[in-house]
Amino acid sequence: MTETIDVDAVINHPRRVQILRGALERVHDGIAPLIDLSRPYVSGLEMLPADGRFLLIGNHTQFVGGEVLLIPHFVRRAIGVRVRPLADRRFGQQRGFGRDLITAYGGVVGSPETARELMRHNETILVFPGGGREIAKFKGEEYHRNWNGRSGFARVAVENNYPVVPVGLVGGDDVYKSLVARDSALGRLSQSISTKLTGKADMAMPLMRGIGPTLIPRPQRMYLHFGEAIDTAKPAGASVENWVSSVRNNTQEALEAILTDLLTVRAHDPFRELNPSAWSNAIIAT
């Protein structure tokens, strides 16, 4: 059964949202020098399809603002297009200024039919298959994916012959440190509370700290890499199900390889904790 969507909410935004979008773009341009000052490590932009017709598949971190801000920022700077992030379905229940703000930024409800509508308009789309489950990480789970077998993004990409671009971010899981493991007493308690409140144990929030014992974010350099576009055109003779699985697995493997490479870069970077004295020695993306 095809889900009914509000096309105007996805494509034809009302005047107030258009005005807000213009304001956000000016703010975004204004903070570009601040982003550059932190010297994020960014590579692979030259491989982005110039027409903007592709689906970005990324990883969530505990410092979710890193990927949600940086990925659209650098795509826009590289090829001049707006990225449309697929947001949690609960976004569709929001009203008022908060919803308008997310909409102006490009966010839409994360559903297959919404993605199909965006693809019909050749938009650049951003999806995090792990969703909120990848944000709440316990000790030892840093940079682990949590797709939970989901392959919806691959199915919609195959249906629309939409290239998939894996994009990995490292640094966000180091802003806060989880203090307990998932199978510890406190970890199990957190999962029990989450189950009672949300019905989902994997949305449990771990006990974390930032600088010292506080929740002040730890300064961390961000490392971002855009991988080579993955062709989703189904070969003649291949079954749809097998090809969807192949696209999903290829994307997963590419993203895991990106994260592994970025973690290696970070481990050898003297500027990884934004130490001003190491600014000039920061590893440069090539």
C-alpha positions in Angstrom: 0.0 0.0 0.0 1.4 3.4 -1.1 1.7 5.9 1.7 0.0 9.3 1.1 2.2 12.3 1.5 1.8 16.0 1.4 3.7 16.9 -1.8 3.6 20.6 -1.0 5.2 20.0 2.4 8.0 18.1 0.6 8.6 20.3 -2.5 6.4 23.4 -2.6 7.1 25.1 0.8 4.8 27.9 2.0 6.1 31.5 1.9 7.0 31.6 5.6 9.3 28.6 5.1 10.9 30.0 2.0 11.7 33.2 3.9 13.2 31.1 6.8 15.2 29.1 4.3 16.8 32.2 2.9 17.6 33.4 6.4 19.2 30.0 7.3 21.3 30.1 4.1 22.6 33.5 5.1 23.4 32.3 8.6 25.1 29.2 7.1 27.3 31.3 4.8 28.1 33.5 7.8 29.4 30.7 10.0 31.4 29.1 7.2 34.6 30.9 8.4 34.0 29.4 11.9 33.7 25.9 10.5 36.9 26.5 8.5 38.7 27.7 11.6 38.2 24.2 13.2 39.8 22.8 10.1 37.5 19.8 9.5 39.2 17.1 7.5 37.1 16.7 4.4 37.9 14.5 1.4 36.1 12.9 -1.6 34.1 16.0 -2.6 35.5 15.7 -6.1 33.7 12.4 -6.5 30.2 13.8 -5.9 27.9 13.6 -9.0 27.8 17.2 -10.3 24.0 17.0 -11.0 23.2 16.5 -7.4 21.1 13.4 -8.2 22.3 11.0 -5.5 21.5 9.5 -2.1 23.9 10.1 0.7 24.1 7.3 3.3 25.8 8.3 6.5 26.5 7.3 10.1 25.1 9.0 13.1 27.3 9.9 16.1 26.6 10.9 19.6 27.3 14.5 18.6 24.6 14.3 15.9 25.0 18.0 15.0 28.3 17.2 13.4 27.0 15.1 10.6 23.7 16.9 10.2 25.5 20.3 9.8 28.8 19.3 8.0 27.5 17.0 5.3 24.9 19.4 3.8 27.4 22.3 4.3 30.2 20.8 2.3 27.9 19.4 -0.4 26.4 22.8 -0.9 29.9 24.4 -1.1 31.1 21.8 -3.5 28.3 21.5 -6.1 25.8 24.2 -5.0 22.8 22.0 -4.1 20.7 21.7 -1.0 20.7 18.4 0.8 17.4 17.0 2.0 17.9 15.0 5.2 15.2 12.4 6.0 14.1 13.0 9.6 12.5 10.7 12.1 8.9 10.0 11.5 8.0 11.9 14.8 9.0 15.0 12.9 5.7 14.7 11.1 3.9 15.2 14.4 5.6 18.5 15.1 3.9 21.8 14.6 4.8 25.4 14.7 8.2 27.1 14.3 10.3 24.0 15.1 8.7 22.1 12.2 9.2 25.2 9.9 12.8 25.4 10.9 13.6 21.8 10.1 11.7 22.1 6.8 13.6 25.2 5.9 16.8 23.4 6.5 15.6 20.7 4.0 14.4 18.1 6.4 11.4 15.9 5.5 9.7 12.9 7.1 11.8 9.8 6.6 9.5 7.4 4.6 9.9 5.5 1.4 7.3 7.6 -0.4 8.9 10.8 0.7 12.2 9.6 -0.7 10.5 8.6 -4.0 9.0 12.1 -4.3 12.4 13.7 -3.7 13.9 11.4 -6.3 11.3 12.3 -8.8 12.5 15.9 -8.5 16.2 14.8 -8.7 17.0 16.1 -5.2 20.1 15.3 -3.1 19.0 13.2 -0.2 20.6 12.3 3.1 19.7 9.1 5.0 21.1 7.6 8.2 19.8 4.0 8.1 20.7 3.5 11.8 18.4 6.3 12.8 18.2 7.3 16.5 19.6 3.9 17.5 23.1 5.0 16.3 23.1 8.1 18.5 22.8 6.5 21.9 26.1 4.5 22.2 27.3 2.7 25.2 31.0 2.2 26.1 32.8 0.3 23.4 30.2 1.0 20.7 31.8 4.1 19.2 31.4 4.3 15.4 29.5 1.0 15.3 26.6 1.0 12.9 23.2 -0.1 14.0 21.2 -0.6 10.8 19.3 -3.5 12.3 18.9 -5.2 8.9 17.3 -2.2 7.3 17.5 -2.0 3.5 14.8 0.4 2.6 17.2 3.0 1.3 18.6 0.5 -1.1 15.2 -0.6 -2.4 14.1 3.0 -3.1 17.5 3.7 -4.8 17.2 0.7 -7.0 13.6 1.5 -7.9 14.7 4.9 -9.1 18.1 4.1 -10.4 19.5 6.6 -7.9 23.3 6.5 -7.2 24.2 5.9 -3.6 27.1 7.9 -2.0 28.4 6.6 1.3 29.7 9.3 3.6 31.4 8.7 6.9 32.1 11.0 9.8 34.5 10.4 12.7 34.9 12.7 15.7 31.3 13.0 16.9 31.6 9.9 19.1 34.6 11.4 20.9 32.8 14.6 22.0 31.2 12.7 24.8 32.4 9.5 26.4 30.1 6.8 27.5 30.9 5.6 31.0 29.1 2.2 31.1 28.7 -0.8 28.9 25.4 -1.9 27.5 25.5 -5.2 29.5 26.4 -3.5 32.8 23.9 -3.0 35.6 23.5 0.7 34.8 23.3 -0.2 31.1 20.5 -2.7 31.7 18.7 -0.2 33.9 18.8 2.4 31.2 17.5 0.0 28.6 14.7 -1.1 30.9 13.6 2.6 31.4 13.8 3.2 27.7 11.6 0.2 27.0 9.0 1.4 29.4 9.1 5.0 28.0 9.4 4.3 24.3 8.9 0.6 23.8 12.4 0.3 22.4 15.4 -0.8 24.4 17.9 0.3 21.7 17.0 3.9 22.3 18.4 3.9 25.8 20.7 6.8 26.6 24.0 5.8 28.3 25.7 7.7 31.2 28.1 10.1 29.5 30.6 12.9 30.3 32.2 15.6 28.3 35.1 17.7 29.7 36.0 16.2 33.1 32.8 15.1 34.9 30.7 17.7 33.1 28.5 17.6 30.0 30.4 20.4 28.4 31.4 19.0 24.9 35.0 17.9 24.5 36.7 19.8 21.6 37.2 17.4 18.7 38.2 17.8 15.1 35.7 16.3 12.6 36.8 13.9 9.8 34.5 13.5 6.8 34.9 11.5 3.7 32.6 11.1 0.7 33.0 7.8 -1.0 32.7 6.8 -4.7 29.1 6.7 -6.0 27.6 3.2 -6.1 25.6 2.4 -9.2 22.2 1.0 -8.4 21.0 0.2 -12.0 19.9 -3.5 -11.8 21.8 -5.8 -14.2 19.7 -7.8 -16.7 18.8 -11.1 -15.2 19.3 -10.2 -11.6 16.3 -10.5 -9.2 15.2 -7.3 -7.5 15.6 -8.8 -4.0 19.2 -10.0 -4.7 20.2 -6.7 -6.2 18.7 -4.7 -3.3 20.7 -6.9 -0.9 23.8 -6.4 -3.0 23.4 -2.6 -3.0 22.8 -2.5 0.7 25.8 -4.7 1.4 28.1 -2.8 -0.9 27.0 0.5 0.8 27.6 -1.0 4.3 31.1 -2.3 3.4 32.0 1.0 1.8 30.9 3.0 4.8 32.7 0.7 7.2 35.9 1.1 5.2 35.5 4.9 5.2 35.1 4.9 9.0 38.2 2.6 9.5 40.3 4.9 7.3 39.2 8.0 9.1 39.9 6.5 12.5 43.4 5.8 11.3 43.8 9.4 10.1 42.5 10.7 13.4 44.8 8.5 15.5 47.8 10.1 13.9 46.6 13.7 13.8 48.1 16.0 16.5 45.1 18.4 16.0 42.4 15.8 16.7 41.4 17.5 20.0 41.6 21.0 18.5 44.7 21.9 20.4 45.6 25.4 19.1 49.3 24.7 19.3 48.8 21.8 16.8 46.7 23.8 14.4 49.5 24.2 11.8 50.4 20.5 12.0 46.9 19.2 11.4 46.8 16.4 8.8 45.5 17.7 5.5 43.1 15.8 3.3 44.6 14.9 -0.1 
